[in-house]
């Protein structure tokens, strides 16, 4: 059996092409690299909120991943408002005290929107946490269940974004 021999000049060409390809991809904006849909959402001032990572309600409500420090937090956005999302869990029966986010189902970090505040994880996962109430869509609901949670804290003031919000092709965000 003959062994495959690479000529040094071919190896140099291959390495050069691979390096140029990496440089070209590195020059793409982070929104272009991370938007699986090819869209980003911008506000009235063309400020990018983040890449569209999916849609809900028949494809008309985009879910955007907003980057906060080193995490991407999912947020649902209508044309004129950022929607409250994800129930916030509490150990108390009246939605008081430390807020927690359920980490059981989503591959994304726990997050929630209340008013114009985005909440994100602020500690380690707490397994088998006893939930006694949840805050969802503006009201407190008594509940009793056990799930895995993480403490939530305010991470971003969403009022820095100005409606209306528009989905645009990632390459045409300017």
C-alpha positions in Angstrom: 0.0 0.0 0.0 1.4 3.4 -1.0 1.6 6.1 1.7 0.1 9.5 1.0 2.8 12.1 0.8 2.0 15.8 1.0 4.3 18.1 -0.7 5.4 21.0 1.5 4.0 23.6 -1.0 0.5 22.0 -0.8 0.6 22.0 2.9 1.5 25.6 3.1 -1.3 26.5 0.6 -3.8 24.5 2.7 -2.8 26.3 5.9 -2.9 29.7 4.2 -6.5 29.0 2.9 -7.6 27.8 6.3 -6.2 30.9 8.0 -7.8 33.3 5.5 -11.1 31.5 6.0 -10.9 31.9 9.8 -10.0 35.6 9.4 -13.0 36.2 7.1 -15.4 34.5 9.5 -13.9 36.5 12.5 -14.7 39.7 10.7 -18.5 38.9 10.6 -20.4 40.8 13.2 -21.5 38.7 16.2 -25.1 39.0 15.2 -24.4 37.6 11.7 -22.4 34.7 13.3 -25.1 33.8 15.8 -28.4 34.4 14.1 -29.6 31.0 12.9 -32.5 32.7 11.2 -30.4 35.3 9.4 -32.3 38.1 11.2 -31.6 40.5 14.1 -34.1 42.8 15.9 -33.3 46.5 15.9 -35.0 49.4 17.8 -36.2 52.7 16.3 -32.6 54.0 16.6 -31.2 51.0 14.7 -29.6 49.6 18.0 -29.4 45.8 17.7 -31.1 44.0 20.5 -29.8 40.6 19.3 -30.2 37.8 16.8 -33.6 36.2 16.3 -33.3 32.6 17.6 -36.9 31.5 16.9 -40.5 32.6 16.7 -43.7 31.8 18.7 -47.4 32.3 18.1 -47.5 31.1 14.5 -44.2 32.7 13.6 -45.2 36.3 14.3 -43.4 36.9 17.6 -39.6 36.7 17.4 -37.5 35.5 20.3 -34.3 37.4 20.5 -31.1 36.4 22.4 -29.9 39.5 24.2 -26.2 39.2 25.3 -25.6 40.2 28.9 -21.9 39.8 29.8 -21.1 36.3 28.8 -24.6 34.9 28.5 -27.4 35.0 25.9 -30.8 35.5 27.4 -34.0 34.8 25.4 -36.6 37.6 25.2 -39.9 37.7 23.2 -40.5 41.0 21.3 -43.6 42.5 19.7 -43.4 45.5 17.4 -44.0 48.0 20.3 -43.1 46.1 23.4 -40.7 43.6 25.0 -43.0 40.9 26.4 -42.9 39.6 30.0 -41.7 36.0 29.8 -41.1 33.1 32.1 -42.7 32.7 35.5 -40.6 33.7 38.4 -40.6 31.2 41.2 -40.6 32.0 45.0 -40.2 30.0 48.2 -42.7 32.3 49.8 -46.5 31.9 49.3 -46.9 35.6 48.2 -44.2 36.2 45.6 -41.9 38.0 48.0 -38.2 37.5 48.7 -35.6 36.1 46.4 -36.7 35.5 42.8 -35.8 32.2 41.1 -35.8 30.9 37.5 -36.7 27.4 36.6 -33.8 25.7 34.8 -35.5 22.3 34.1 -36.4 22.6 30.4 -34.6 25.4 28.5 -31.1 25.0 27.2 -30.7 28.8 27.7 -29.9 30.3 31.1 -32.9 31.2 33.2 -34.2 34.6 32.5 -37.4 36.7 33.0 -38.7 40.1 32.0 -40.7 42.1 34.5 -41.6 45.6 33.3 -38.5 47.0 31.6 -36.1 44.8 33.6 -34.4 41.7 32.3 -33.5 39.3 35.1 -30.7 36.7 34.7 -29.0 34.0 36.7 -27.0 35.1 39.7 -25.9 31.9 41.4 -25.5 28.2 41.0 -28.4 25.8 40.2 -30.3 24.7 43.3 -31.7 21.2 42.8 -35.1 20.1 44.1 -36.2 23.6 45.2 -39.7 23.9 46.8 -41.7 26.6 44.9 -44.7 28.0 46.7 -45.7 30.9 44.4 -45.0 32.1 40.9 -45.1 35.6 39.4 -46.4 35.5 35.8 -48.0 38.1 33.5 -48.4 40.6 36.3 -49.9 38.5 39.0 -48.9 36.2 41.9 -50.2 32.7 41.8 -50.0 30.2 44.6 -48.2 27.0 43.6 -46.6 24.0 45.2 -44.0 22.0 43.3 -40.4 21.0 43.3 -38.0 21.9 40.5 -34.4 22.9 39.8 -33.9 26.7 40.0 -31.3 29.4 39.9 -31.5 32.8 41.8 -32.4 35.7 39.5 -31.2 39.3 39.7 -31.7 42.4 37.5 -29.1 42.3 34.7 -30.3 44.8 32.1 -32.6 47.9 31.9 -34.6 47.2 28.7 -35.8 50.8 28.5 -32.6 51.6 26.7 -34.2 50.2 23.6 -36.8 52.4 21.8 -39.9 50.9 20.0 -40.9 50.2 17.4 -38.8 47.0 17.0 -38.1 45.6 13.6 -36.6 42.3 12.4 -34.0 42.9 9.6 -31.6 40.7 7.7 -28.4 40.4 9.8 -26.3 41.7 7.0 -28.6 44.8 6.4 -28.8 46.0 10.0 -27.2 49.4 9.2 
